[in-house]
Amino acid sequence: MSGYGHEGDERTFAALPPARGAAFARTWWGLAWLKALEDTALDGRQLKAGRRHARAGAVGAVSVRPGRITAVVKDRDGTAYRSDVLVREFSEEEWERLLDLAVDSAGHIAALLDREMPPHLVEDAAAAGLDLLPGIGDLDPECGCEAWDHCPHTSALCYQVARLLDEDPFVLLLMRGRGERTLLDQLQARSASRAAHGGRGADDTPGSDTPEGAGGMPGVSAEEAYAAGFLVPPLPAPPVAQDAPGRSLSLDTETEPGPGVDPTALEFLAADAAGRAHRMLVAALADGASDGTASGGGVSGGPSVQGGSPAPAAPTVALTVAQDAVRLAAGAPLPRITARLASGSGRTRAEMDLATRAWGFGGAAALAVLEEDWTPDAEALAWAGTRLTEAWEDDERPALRRSGGARWTVVGGEAQLRLGEDGRWWPYLKSGARWSPAGPADRDPATALATALAAGPTGADG
C-alpha cells in the first residue's frame, strides 16, 4: 500500500479496494485510531453506515497532510462529497520533546523504520504530556453534506485511514505535523549531535526515575503496565515452516583448509544441524513434542518394567557422544565419514553397521538393547515369564532358554528375543557369529519372534 504524489509534508494514497470480510485494523495503533472515532461519534448508526461505505470501496484517494485528512466519498446513489477530518498538530515545542524521546531509545527509531508504532514511545510521550494517538474528541469532522457530527462520509474516511495506519504509522505522525522524510532527517541530525557531544539517551542515563527491574535494568511499574494494557499488540500468527531445511553452504573453496579440518565432514554436520533444527521447528509449530526415539537430538530413557507392568516414560535426555555418532552414521554419510564416526566412538566398522541398523528400528532405545544387557529384578522377570507363557498355546510355544540378563534364545534356532527396559520385546536373528536386530519392538513377544523368523538372514558378518 504505497502513496503517490509524495511531496514535502503531504501524501496522497490511491483508493483502496473493498474490504469485504476483513477487519479495518489489525495493529494496536490502528485499533486505537478507530477507538477514538467510535468514542467521539454521537450516532452509532452513522458509524455503521460509514463502515458499509468503506467496505464497498466508496472512499476515493486519501490525502494526508499536517492536521487534516481528505477524501471524496460517494453515497450509494453516486453523489460525491468532499470529507475532511481534522487532527490537532503538535507545536514546535511539542515536536522537540517527542524527538528527544525518540532519540533516547534506538528501539523507538528501529520500530518506526520497520513500520511499527512502538508502545513505549506512545507511553513515554503520554508521560511527557503528548498524546500521540488521538483521543475522545480529537477527530473533528467536516463534510460537504453539512452534517454537524461524524456522518457516514467522514466515518468511512476514518475507517479507510485505519487501513493506511496499519501499513505505515508515519501517516499518524504526518497528521501531527511532520512528514516521514522530515522526521527521519531531524532524528538523524539529533542522534549525530548527541554522539558528537558524547551524550547518552534516557535509557542508559544513571539516576533515572524509571523503576528498575532485575539486574538494575529500566522497568515499568505494575500500575503503569496495567493502565496501558490496551496498548499491548496481539501476538503475531505463528510462522509457517518450510517443507524442507535450507540447503547448506558449500565449503569447497580455492583456499586450502587448515590442519585437521575436513570441509566435507563440516558440510555434513551443518546439513545435519539444519535438518534437526527443521524437525524441531515443525514439531514446535505443530504443538506436539517428539518422543525422541527417532533420529532427533534427544532420546527418552524409557520406562522400566516394575511391579508387573511398564512404568511411565522417563524425561527426554541428551544423547551421549557414542549414541550421537550412531545417529550421524545412520544418515548415510560418505564411507570415510562413517569410518571416522566408528573409530571416534570406539566401534569397529562391523559394529557400527549393526548399531546403525538398530538405530533405524528404534533410535537410542534400540541401540541400548543391542549394545547393553541389563538384568531385570525378580518382579520384572516374573512379568516377562508370564508374557512368554501367555503368548503361545502350550503345543505351539517354542523352546526358549534364557541366555543373558534379558535375552531369550530359541533352542536349536537362530532367533532371539531381547527385553528392553521399557517393557518391549525386540526381535534378533543370528548371522555368523553376531546377533543382529531384525525389526522394530513389540509389546507382544510372539509378534516380535515372528518378525525375527520372517526376517531371514541379515547378512551381518561374523
Beta strands, then each sheet from edge to edge (+ up, - down):
strand 1: 3-4
strand 2: 11-13
strand 3: 62-65
strand 4: 68-74
strand 5: 80-86
strand 6: 140-143
strand 7: 298-300
strand 8: 305-306
strand 9: 309-310
strand 10: 316-318
strand 11: 400-402
strand 12: 407-410
strand 13: 415-419
strand 14: 425-431
strand 15: 434-437
sheet 1: 1+ 2- 3+ 4- 5+ 6-
sheet 2: 7+ 10-
sheet 3: 8+ 9-
sheet 4: 11+ 12- 13+ 14- 15+
end
